[in-house]
Amino acid sequence: MAQTFTCNWRFNRFKCVSRACFRRCLGGLLFNTILGQLKGLPLNAEAAKEGEKLLVKSLTKLENFWLKDGRFLVGSFQPSIADISLVCGIMQLELLSKKDHDRILSPYKKVLQWIEDTKSVTAPHFDEVHGILFKVQKRIRERKETQSGITEMKAKLSDQHVLLGLLITLR
């Protein structure tokens, strides 16, 4: 009976606090780095930085407290609805560049393992449910690469114009 009470208390406390925190920090980070820009809104670097700061704090708590007793959040050997819900939220980080995604998540080995464990236990449905996310991720990353290439080309052209201007001036 005491074990059930402890698990229920941990689950309810987790559901009330961490889920809301993850939503707030993920939303702040993603909206101010990618999603707002897709809607034509200006990026807000300060808000993105604050969202990432909250996300790192939440991931640290997840790593050091919620995942310390087992493979899943409430110390169980199978995922609960809380595991599935939170992993689905964290999957939104897939929209970031691979570099940013890995920079944020790579320090959290237990979190990464927990995500993989949740994916494998819920397969093949996990990938099916996240299919649209993966398609959007691919488009965003392709668009970023294209924009990056255009920016590089503009910089090279600008450098060439400056050089051409210098050559003309020196003649």
BELHULIN-V588318 format. One record per backbone hydrogen bond with DSSP energy under -1.0 kcal/mol. NH is the residue of the N-H (numbers start at 0). CO is the residue of the C=O. E is the energy in kcal/mol with one decimal. If there is no record, write none. Layout:
nh=NH co=CO e=E
nh=NH co=CO e=E
//
This chain:
nh=4 co=0 e=-2.3
nh=5 co=1 e=-2.5
nh=6 co=2 e=-2.6
nh=7 co=3 e=-2.8
nh=8 co=4 e=-2.8
nh=9 co=5 e=-2.8
nh=10 co=6 e=-3.0
nh=11 co=7 e=-2.9
nh=12 co=8 e=-2.7
nh=13 co=9 e=-2.6
nh=14 co=10 e=-3.0
nh=15 co=11 e=-2.2
nh=16 co=12 e=-2.2
nh=18 co=13 e=-1.4
nh=20 co=16 e=-1.9
nh=21 co=17 e=-3.1
nh=22 co=18 e=-2.2
nh=23 co=19 e=-2.2
nh=24 co=20 e=-2.8
nh=25 co=21 e=-2.8
nh=26 co=22 e=-2.5
nh=27 co=23 e=-2.4
nh=28 co=24 e=-2.4
nh=29 co=25 e=-2.9
nh=30 co=26 e=-2.5
nh=31 co=27 e=-1.4
nh=33 co=29 e=-2.7
nh=34 co=29 e=-2.0
nh=35 co=30 e=-2.1
nh=37 co=33 e=-1.9
nh=38 co=34 e=-1.1
nh=39 co=36 e=-1.6
nh=40 co=35 e=-2.9
nh=47 co=43 e=-2.3
nh=48 co=44 e=-2.5
nh=49 co=45 e=-2.4
nh=50 co=46 e=-2.5
nh=51 co=47 e=-2.4
nh=52 co=48 e=-2.3
nh=53 co=49 e=-2.3
nh=54 co=50 e=-2.2
nh=55 co=51 e=-2.7
nh=56 co=52 e=-1.8
nh=57 co=53 e=-2.4
nh=58 co=54 e=-3.0
nh=59 co=55 e=-2.2
nh=60 co=56 e=-2.0
nh=61 co=57 e=-2.6
nh=62 co=58 e=-2.8
nh=63 co=59 e=-2.8
nh=64 co=60 e=-2.3
nh=65 co=60 e=-1.3
nh=66 co=61 e=-1.7
nh=71 co=75 e=-1.2
nh=74 co=71 e=-1.8
nh=83 co=79 e=-2.0
nh=84 co=80 e=-2.6
nh=85 co=81 e=-2.5
nh=86 co=82 e=-2.7
nh=87 co=83 e=-2.2
nh=88 co=84 e=-1.7
nh=89 co=85 e=-2.7
nh=90 co=86 e=-2.0
nh=91 co=88 e=-1.6
nh=92 co=89 e=-2.1
nh=93 co=90 e=-2.2
nh=94 co=91 e=-2.1
nh=95 co=92 e=-1.7
nh=100 co=96 e=-3.0
nh=101 co=97 e=-2.7
nh=102 co=98 e=-2.2
nh=103 co=99 e=-2.3
nh=104 co=100 e=-2.5
nh=105 co=101 e=-2.5
nh=107 co=104 e=-2.2
nh=111 co=107 e=-2.4
nh=112 co=108 e=-2.3
nh=113 co=109 e=-2.6
nh=114 co=110 e=-2.5
nh=115 co=111 e=-2.2
nh=116 co=112 e=-2.9
nh=117 co=113 e=-2.5
nh=118 co=114 e=-2.5
nh=119 co=115 e=-2.7
nh=120 co=116 e=-2.3
nh=121 co=117 e=-1.7
nh=127 co=123 e=-1.5
nh=128 co=124 e=-2.8
nh=129 co=125 e=-1.9
nh=130 co=127 e=-1.0
nh=133 co=129 e=-2.3
nh=134 co=130 e=-1.9
nh=135 co=131 e=-2.7
nh=136 co=132 e=-2.7
nh=137 co=133 e=-2.0
nh=138 co=134 e=-2.1
nh=139 co=135 e=-2.9
nh=140 co=136 e=-2.6
nh=141 co=137 e=-2.4
nh=142 co=138 e=-2.7
nh=143 co=139 e=-2.5
nh=144 co=140 e=-2.2
nh=145 co=141 e=-2.4
nh=146 co=142 e=-2.9
nh=147 co=143 e=-2.7
nh=148 co=144 e=-2.3
nh=149 co=145 e=-2.3
nh=150 co=146 e=-2.6
nh=151 co=147 e=-2.4
nh=152 co=148 e=-2.3
nh=153 co=149 e=-2.6
nh=154 co=150 e=-2.3
nh=155 co=151 e=-2.5
nh=156 co=152 e=-2.7
nh=157 co=153 e=-2.6
nh=158 co=154 e=-2.5
nh=159 co=155 e=-2.5
nh=160 co=156 e=-2.4
nh=161 co=157 e=-2.3
nh=162 co=158 e=-2.5
nh=163 co=159 e=-2.8
nh=164 co=160 e=-2.6
nh=165 co=161 e=-2.2
nh=166 co=162 e=-2.5
nh=167 co=163 e=-2.5
nh=168 co=164 e=-2.3
nh=169 co=165 e=-2.5
nh=170 co=166 e=-1.1
//
